[in-house]
Amino acid sequence: MKLKKPLSSLKEKLRLLIYIIIILTLTIGLTSIGLSQELQRKLDHLINQDVSKIMYALKLSNNSQELQLTTVRLSSFSTNSERTELLNVLVEQWSGLERGLLSLIELETDQAQLAKLNAHLSTIQLAAKQIPLLAQLTENAQEAETQASRLKLNMGLIEKGFSRAVSNELTKLDQKADGYLSQKNYPQLQKSIDEHRELTDFLHLGMQVFRLAAEVDDNADNKTNNQLQREAMRHFLALKQHPSSSKIAAQLKEDWLSQIHPNLIGSSNLFISSRDSVNSGRIANTHLEIQADAAHQIALFSSKLVEQVKKQVDIEGQHLKDDSNSFVWLIFFAGVLYTFFIWLTNWHFISKGIIQPVIATSNAMQAIANEKQNTPLPQADNLELQQMVSSLETLKSYAAQVKSISEIDGLTGAYNRRFFDHKLKHELKSTSKFNQPISIILFDVDNFKLFNDRYGHVIGDQCLKRISYALKTLPEMQDRIFARYGGEEFIVFLTATDNQTASDIAEIMREEVIKLAIPHADSLHNELTTISIGVTTSNSEPGITAETLIHQADIALYQAKASGRNCIVSNLEFKAVNNLR
Ligand SMILES: Nc1nc2c(ncn2[C@@H]2O[C@H](COP(=O)(O)OP(=O)(O)OP(=O)(O)O)[C@@H](O)[C@H]2O)c(=O)[nH]1
């Protein structure tokens, strides 16, 4: 059993081709989808993770800086409501920082970075917890400052009262002195001058005390403050020990020292209050600095984080760019490969395997239809086309048979009369066009009826076959139409052949039949079978037709028969058709 070659069928090839195209399309399509999804994932990561991280970190950095500003403002607030408001802002800002950091923690995947974020979160939470303490400290500082200010103010008022009272007394003394001078009461004048000197001295000491008290500054350090206090106390003691011999001076001393005393020496005197203010302010500021420092650390960390993530984004962005470039190239090459494959398969399977063989088969069919029997049949790889070609071969042989049947005489192998007539008409047109002679040789087996009668029809048939074969294979018959014209009658037309040449050929034919030496015992003129021949020629006479030409030959043959047979009669002169009939 003959094994079927794999993929020999066109159907199988096309099916395989479609499968390959589907698989290729799916592979390229799915690969593209997979790669684009991977790119999308990376892009999402870049946008959702890294860009969000940058945004949160930037916000964290800004908030930390704002928080630092709040601590600065808190270190120099002026009113209690401002202090309360700033503390609330601080609470809100720490809470905002905590939220921001928690968002960053949510996004972070790196463990080391996560540990840092958690450490900063603890710092924030600790700082936020310390705000009540800070509130207390700032309140203390504010109270101490208020107290110090109140005492300073009080001292200022005492100073004014003191200087006014002493000045009044000095004025009075001056007026008294003027009176004593005009009265020339020199002892009293001297007394007034002494009292004046004493009061002036008293005023000077008092003003020294007030000056030092006024120099107490809330922002001054404790050392300066202590020094001022020591100086003030020294002057106060001098004031206290002032002789104040006059009644007025003694009275003034009594009046004002009792007022100055609690502000300088009391349990909450000006210097203590000022020191308290400075100390509590310092403590509050220290705590504020701790808060500011914590915020500063967060700001530094956030800025650093922004830089880090930016670098990461740059690297990831570059990777993404490289990946998308690779993706584009991959798709491009896949497209080129795909196009090449489609072209190759199209060329190999469709063009070379189908279209070309179909065109070749179609051309071959057309050639066969046009009676070109020698047309080569196309080669085909495909089973279906092979079947077509095989069918075409059968058709070709049928066509050859039909052609043969329609042109060749079945008994003798010579052309038949129909083909001869067709050829002669065609030839006459050509010869008349080129003005060339055309000759007809018509011959008939002599006394053939008697031959049949003697030897029978089968031998008669053989006789006809032998004569036909012998004459049509003569060299002179090369490229001539040698036909059986009917019964035992044969005919030949000789193009471009004049009458003499045709007669010579006829003679060769006649002799050839005798050479066959076919016995004819009943022949009326010879022991062998002979033929009688009529020859006629047309020299492109106008109006000549096939019928008239054959008729002319027939007359010549008739004359040959009448002349005793086994001879040739040439009808040299072509007679007009009308005359012949
Ligand atoms: N065996 C055989 N005989 C045929 C064939 N065709 C025609 N004949 C015979 O040929 C004979 C022709 O006879 P006729 O027309 O009288 O002519 P003839 O006897 O040859 O005499 P002439 O032509 O005058 O010499 C007839 O008897 C036909 O039967 C054929 O194919 N085979």
PDBQT file of the ligand as one rigid body, heavy atoms in Angstrom, charges set to zero:
ROOT
HETATM    1  N1  LIG A 601     -12.712  -4.264 -48.911  1.00  0.00    +0.000 N 
HETATM    2  C1  LIG A 601     -13.202  -3.033 -49.082  1.00  0.00    +0.000 A 
HETATM    3  N2  LIG A 601     -13.826  -2.707 -50.207  1.00  0.00    +0.000 NA
HETATM    4  C2  LIG A 601     -14.297  -1.471 -50.386  1.00  0.00    +0.000 A 
HETATM    5  C3  LIG A 601     -14.158  -0.499 -49.404  1.00  0.00    +0.000 A 
HETATM    6  N3  LIG A 601     -14.729   0.643 -49.885  1.00  0.00    +0.000 NA
HETATM    7  C4  LIG A 601     -15.199   0.405 -51.123  1.00  0.00    +0.000 A 
HETATM    8  N4  LIG A 601     -14.947  -0.889 -51.453  1.00  0.00    +0.000 N 
HETATM    9  C5  LIG A 601     -15.284  -1.516 -52.678  1.00  0.00    +0.000 C 
HETATM   10  O1  LIG A 601     -14.665  -0.974 -53.782  1.00  0.00    +0.000 OA
HETATM   11  C6  LIG A 601     -15.403  -1.283 -54.922  1.00  0.00    +0.000 C 
HETATM   12  C7  LIG A 601     -15.428  -0.226 -55.879  1.00  0.00    +0.000 C 
HETATM   13  O2  LIG A 601     -15.932  -0.665 -57.037  1.00  0.00    +0.000 OA
HETATM   14  P1  LIG A 601     -16.208   0.145 -58.303  1.00  0.00    +0.000 P 
HETATM   15  O3  LIG A 601     -16.671   1.526 -57.906  1.00  0.00    +0.000 OA
HETATM   16  O4  LIG A 601     -17.162  -0.518 -59.141  1.00  0.00    +0.000 OA
HETATM   17  O5  LIG A 601     -14.862   0.291 -59.048  1.00  0.00    +0.000 OA
HETATM   18  P2  LIG A 601     -13.796  -0.789 -59.461  1.00  0.00    +0.000 P 
HETATM   19  O6  LIG A 601     -14.294  -2.098 -59.317  1.00  0.00    +0.000 OA
HETATM   20  O7  LIG A 601     -12.570  -0.489 -58.648  1.00  0.00    +0.000 OA
HETATM   21  O8  LIG A 601     -13.510  -0.443 -60.931  1.00  0.00    +0.000 OA
HETATM   22  P3  LIG A 601     -12.784   0.762 -61.471  1.00  0.00    +0.000 P 
HETATM   23  O9  LIG A 601     -12.780   1.822 -60.448  1.00  0.00    +0.000 OA
HETATM   24  O10 LIG A 601     -13.503   1.174 -62.649  1.00  0.00    +0.000 OA
HETATM   25  O11 LIG A 601     -11.423   0.292 -61.726  1.00  0.00    +0.000 OA
HETATM   26  C8  LIG A 601     -16.765  -1.664 -54.429  1.00  0.00    +0.000 C 
HETATM   27  O12 LIG A 601     -17.013  -3.005 -54.642  1.00  0.00    +0.000 OA
HETATM   28  C9  LIG A 601     -16.741  -1.416 -52.950  1.00  0.00    +0.000 C 
HETATM   29  O13 LIG A 601     -17.471  -2.376 -52.243  1.00  0.00    +0.000 OA
HETATM   30  C10 LIG A 601     -13.518  -0.855 -48.206  1.00  0.00    +0.000 A 
HETATM   31  O14 LIG A 601     -13.358  -0.114 -47.329  1.00  0.00    +0.000 OA
HETATM   32  N5  LIG A 601     -13.067  -2.151 -48.126  1.00  0.00    +0.000 N 
ENDROOT
TORSDOF 0
